[in-house]
Amino acid sequence: MSNINNINSGELKLTPREEAVIKRYEISKHKNRPVVNDYIYKIFDDFIELHGDRGFSDDKAIITGLARLNNICVTIIGHVKGKNTNEKIASNFGMPHPEGYRKALRQMILADKFKRPVITFVDTPGAYCGVSAEERGQGEAIARNLLEMSRLKVPVISIITGEGSSGGALGIAQANKVLMLENATYSVISAKGFASILWKDPKREKEAIIKQKMTADDLKSLGVIDGIIPEPNEGAHKDPATAAAAIKTSLELHLEALMKMTPDEIYEQRYKKFRSMGFFNEN
């Protein structure tokens, strides 16, 4: 057993399993990890990007559009991080403003109207928490997405490809099927934020990573996610084409099953999935 509960300072001693968890966390944030655009053009055909929330502006931290998965027309929504400095600045490092979530919501409503499945790609350190975002209703925008996503009667599949942190991730991840790449992470708050709040010490980030159980294996065992998508050895950045192919195979499998369901069954399945979270039986 690790003595992680008793560590307050100094070098953290980890078990082999805990070391593996830390490694997965580091891979999820790797500077060369594939981003949403890498996956869109490898998985889908005929992608057409759609811009703007029709209210304030076009948030570059969220991409939306239409594409085909084989012969099925789908709506795509994803967080944008960018790869180089200019792209990262333009996309606010993957931290959406309220208009980003409203742009996503606009496309979800249209998808429901025209009976198109929704596929989302989650990769964000969290929603932007600056003054400007709060002034324009960041909390309301995310809450509205959660409400409206819960009402959709078309299949919704979310793939967590890198970081999935806080409400910023959940704002486009209330799906019938939530899938994770093998080295992705998904949590209610970033590890550094967790350590800062719980222990007033952001340097205890590694302890937070382990305590939060944010890796795909832990979340699958807890029933928070529905499937784990394998990655190439050492991470998706080593072979983005293989990672994209694995995502496509998983999407095809889950979408085929969901499209056999009626609209009411799709709605009910998603509702029950999220209502069942948080119930545990202990002996």
Buried (B, 14 or more C-beta within 10 A) or exposed (E): EBEBEEBEEEEBEBEEEBEEBBBBBEBBBBEEBBBBBBBBEBBBEEBEEBEBBEEBBBBBBBBBBBBEBEEBBBBBBBBBBBBEEEBBEEBBBBBBBBBBBBBBBBBBBBBBEEEBBBBBBBBBBBBBEEEEBEEBBBEEBBBBBBEBBBEBBBBBBBBBBBBBBBBBBBBBBBBBBBBBBBBBBBBBBBBBBBBBEEEEBBEBBBBBBBBBBBBBBBBBEEEBBBBBBBBBEEBBBBBBEBBBEBBBEBBBEBBEEBEEBEEEEBBEBBEEBBEEEEEEEEE
